[in-house]
Amino acid sequence: MEYQPTDSTDLLIVGASFSGLTLAYSVHNPGLRSLIVERKHRLWSPSTGLITPPTLKLLEQVFPFGIPIIRAFTSMKVIFKDVGEVLLNSREPFLFLLDKDSFFSAAEEHLPSSFTLTLGCSFVKTENKTAKVQTHYTETRIRYNLLVGADGALSKVAKSSGLPLVKEWLYGYEWKISQPAVDDFITFVVDPTVSRAYGIWMFPANGGVRIGLASKKPLRKTDVQSIMKQYFSFDGPLLDYKGGAIPISGPVRAPFKEDVILLGDAAGLCGPFLGDGIQTAVKSGIAAARAVEQPNVGPSYVELLKKTEVTKYLKQQALLRSIWDRFVSKNTLKRLYKFTLRNQDHLLDDLTTIKEDPSSFLQIARKFFG
């Protein structure tokens, strides 16, 4: 749809990834005129697409189509750099690999009729409840009642509206190689010199292998190829190579002002230690949808988020991450390795429990640090 300078909308959502789309699908007021603008020319997300069972349940509750899953995982090999490795198993799948291409295609196809999606449209700035957006050819101003920043860790909406920015992030990368997978489980490498707490992931997908990592500094393709050789003995071209910023400083201080709210990564709602990006994005979208239908949107949004325990949980993760980053050493890795061995029979189930009940995170963290 072409928008004219005099056009207005009740709800303007910037960003059409998990948080923005969840908000769109969770608003139950068909009379609300709503517009989603997305700078990319097709819907996709830089996340790996690995989701836990609780996240899958959330997606099934929000989206009115079958959630496309490529495969389920019940095992994970954890490699502690220069220390040892442990193979973990769970009774039930602890991670699913989401078919992101199919998911976003279905999300676009089934978008509620009260929402208009405009791809290839970038948010520029906002002033006096008017947003300037830009396509390749034109620049348009759109008046709104509520502006929603669902545009990632480096949020232009937050910067333009004067809301707090994410203080710290990692450079996340993911790519594919066509070499067939030897194993049918996920491999996770813990090496603080490269990836800090997030580790390096490898998992089989679509007849090849996908690898992901998060780095404190930008990586060149040559750096990534070197890492691929070092840890997985793989060599070859990097396919579908992409990346994005992963917030690790915890929730921003104030994710709203009078006519603006921030969702997902833009609000710092991503696990600084465990990487709960998709689940927390969906939860923030659901909370925002309920808040939109209340008089004081911003305070209602914060209160609804608080009830999910998302902000408390992520603050705990941010604290643990700061401790880890400051004190991690070879001895720390040895300790973590021994902790993993002791809890080998139930650790994956414990991690699933954390995703289901965030309040249990601190209890498990104490087991390690206690």
N, C-alpha and C positions, 0 to 999 in steps of 0.2 A: 504494500500500500504506500502511495506517495503522500507524505504529510506536508501541509501548507503551514506557513509561518503563524497563521491564526489558530491552528489546531491546538487542542488541549486534551489532556487525559487525566483520569482520576489517579491512576497508578502507573508510574513509569519505572520499569525494572531494567537496570543496566546489567547485563550478563545473563546468558541462558545456559548455565551449567546446572549442577545438581541443586544448589540452593535457590536460584532464580526460578527454575522449572518447578521445583517443589512448591514454592509460593503460588505460582500460577495455577497449579493443579489442586491446591488446597483451599483457595478462596471460593466460598460458596455464595457469592453475591453476583448473580448474572447481570445485574444492572450497573456494575462497576466497570467503567471504560478503562481498559488496561492495555499498555503497550510494553513489549519487551524489545530492547535493542541489543544486538550482539555484534561485536566488531568482526568476528570471524565470518567467513562466507558459508560455513557449514557448522552444524553443532558437533562438538567433540570436547573432550576433557583431557588434560595432560596426565591425569591420575592413572595408576596402573590398572584400575578396574577390579582390584582384589577387594572383596567385601565379606564381612562376617555374617553369620546367620541372623543376628539381630538387625543388621543393616538391610539384608534381603527382606526381612519381614516389614521393615519400615517402607521400603520401596513398593512392596506389594500393597500396602495400605494406601499409598498416595496415588499411584499411577494405575489407570484403568485398562491395563493391558498386561499380558504375561511378561515378566521380567526375564529377558534372554540371558541364560547362563551357558557359558562354554564348557566349564568343567568344575568339579568339586575336588577339594584337597583334604586329605585326612592325615598327611605326613609332611614334616618339614625337617630338613637337615640344617642344623645351625653350626657354622664354622667360626670358631674363635681364632682370629689371626695369630699364628705362631703358638697356639696353646693346645687346641684340640677340637673335636667335633662331636656332636650329639644328634642322633636321629630321634625325633619326637613323633608320637602317634596320638591320635585322638579317636574316641569311640564313634563320633559322628563328624561330618565335614566341619572344619573350623574356618575355612575360607572358600569362597566361590569366586570364579573369574567371570565377571560381567562382560557380555558382548556389547561393548560400548557403542559400536557403529549401529547395531540393531536397536539398542535402547534409545539412542538419540533420534534415530529415524522415526521410531514409533512415537516418541514424545512430541516430535514436530507434527506428525500426522494427526494425533489425537488431541492437540492443544484445544482447550476450551474455547468456545466460539466468542466469548467476551474478550479474549486476548488476541492481539495482533503481534506477530513476530516479524521483526525487520532485521535481516542478516546483512553483514557488510556495512553496519552502521555504528560508528564510534561515538562514544560520549566525549565531549570536549570540556565543558564546564557548566556550572549552574550559578544563577544569580536571580534573586527575587522570584523564586518558585518558577523559574524558566530555565530549561536545559537547552544548551546548544549541542546538537548532534550533527555528525558529518558522514556522508557516504563518499564514494569515490568522486562523485560529480557535484554534489550539492551540499549546502550547509543549511540546517533548519533549526528553528527555535520552537520548543514545545512547552507549553505551560502544563503544570501538573499540580495535583493536590498532595501527593506523596511520592518522593523519590527513593528508590531502593537500590543501594549499592551491593550488587552481587557479582562484582567484577574483579575478584581475586585479591591476593595479598598486597599488590601494588595498586590499590584502588584509586582510580581517578575521582570517583565520587567522594570518597573520604577527603582527599586532598583539596578538591574544589570547594567542598562545603565546610571545611574547617574542622572536621571530625578527626579524632586521633588516628594516626597511621600505625600499621604493624611495625614494631620496632626492629625485629630481627627475623630473617628468613634464611632458608637454605635454597640452593639452586637444584631443583629436581630434574632428573633426566630419565627418559625411558626410550628404549629402542628395541628393534627386533633383528634377529639374524636367522637366515634360512636353514642353518644346520639343525638336523633333527635332534630332539631331546633324548638323552640317554636314560634319564630317570623320570619317574612320573610324580615326583614330589617337588615342593618348593625348596630352594636352597637359599639360605640367608647367611650372609657373611658379616660378622661383627669386626670392623677394623676402624677404630677412631681416627686413624691418620688420614682416612679418605672420607668416610661418611658419618662420623660421629655416632649418635645413638640410632639413627635411622637404618644403618646397615646398607648392604647391597643385595638386591633381590634377583633371583633367576627362577623362571618357571616356564613349563611347556605351554605353548599356545598356537593353535592354527598351523600345525605342521612344522613349527619352528620353535624358537626360544625367545622369550622376552626377558630383558634385563633392565633393572632400574636402580638408581642410586640418588642420594641427596648429598650435595657437597657444600662446604662452607665458601667455596670460591667457584667462579665460572670455569667450566671445563671445555677444552677444545675437543674436536672429534678424535684427534690423535691421542689425547689423554684417555678418552673413553676406550679406544681400541686397546691401549696398553693395559688398562684395568681388566678388560675382557680377557685378554691373554693371560694375565697374571693369576686371576682367580678361577677362571673357568676353562682355560686352554682353548679358547675359541679364537678363530681368526676369520676375517671376512668382512664384507661391506655391512655398514649399519643401515638397516631399513627402517622406515617410519620413525626417524629420529626426531624427538621433540622434547620440550621441557617447560617448566614453569616454576614460579616461586612458591615455597612451602613455608607458611608462617610458623615460627617456633617460640615466639615470645609470650604466648598465651592470649587470652581475650583482651581486646582493647578496652581502655578505661570507660569510655562512654560510646556505645554503638548507635546513638541516635541524637538528633536535635529536633526542633519543631516539626519539620516537614521532610526529614531524611532518616532512614535507618540503614544499617549495614548488616549483611548476612554472610554466613560462611567464612571463607578465607579473608574477606575484606574486614570482618570483625575480629580476625585472629582466632576464629573458631576451628582450629585444627590441632590434633594431638601433637604437642611438641616432642613427645617421647615415643608414642606408639603409632602416630600417623593416622588418626581417626578422621580423615578429611571428609569422606563421603557421608558417613553417619552424622557427623556434627553439622554438615551443610544441610542435610535433609531435616534434621531437628530444628535448625534455625529457620528454615523455610516454613515448616509447620507452625512454629511459634509466631512468625510474622503474619501468616495468613489469619490466625485467630486474633492477633492484635489489630489488624487492619479493620476489623469489624467492631472495634471498640473506640470510644471517644478519644482517649489519650493513647495514641498508637505507640509512641516511643517507650514510656514507662510500662505500658502493658506488655510490650515485646520483651523487655528486660525481665519482668516478673515471670512471664511464661517460660523464658529460657531458664531462669533460676529454678523453676519447678522440675525441669528435666534433669537438673544437676549437671548440665553440660559445662557451665562456667566454672563451677567449683572443681569439677573433675579436671578440666584443662589447666586451671591454675595449679593444681597439685602436680600435673605432668610438667608444667613449666618450671616449677621449683625443683623437681627431681632432675630435669634436664640440666638446669644451671649447676646443680651439684655434680652431675655426671661430667659435664664439660670442664669443670674446674679441677676435678680430682681423678679423672680417668687415667689409668696407667696399666702397665703389664699385670700388676698385682690385682687391679680391678677386674681385668679380663679373666684372670685365673679364678677369682672369686665368683664371677658370674658363670663361668664354665662349671664350677663345682655345684653352684646353686641349681643350674639347669640339669645336671646329672641327678641331683637329689630329688628333683621334682619332675623327672623325665616322664613318669607315667600319667601325670595329670596337668602338666604345664599348659598345653594347648587348650584343654578344657577350661583352665583358670582364665586364660586370656579371652576366651569366648564369654565367660561369666562377666568379666570386666565390661565388655561391650554391652551386655544385657543390663548390668547393674553397675554403673560407674562408681558407686560408693565403695565397691570392693577393691578398687585400685590401690588405695592407701594400705589396705591390709596386706596385699600381696607385695607391695613395695617394701613394707616393714620386714617381711620375711627375708628379703635380700639384704637390707641395710642393718637388720637387727642382729 
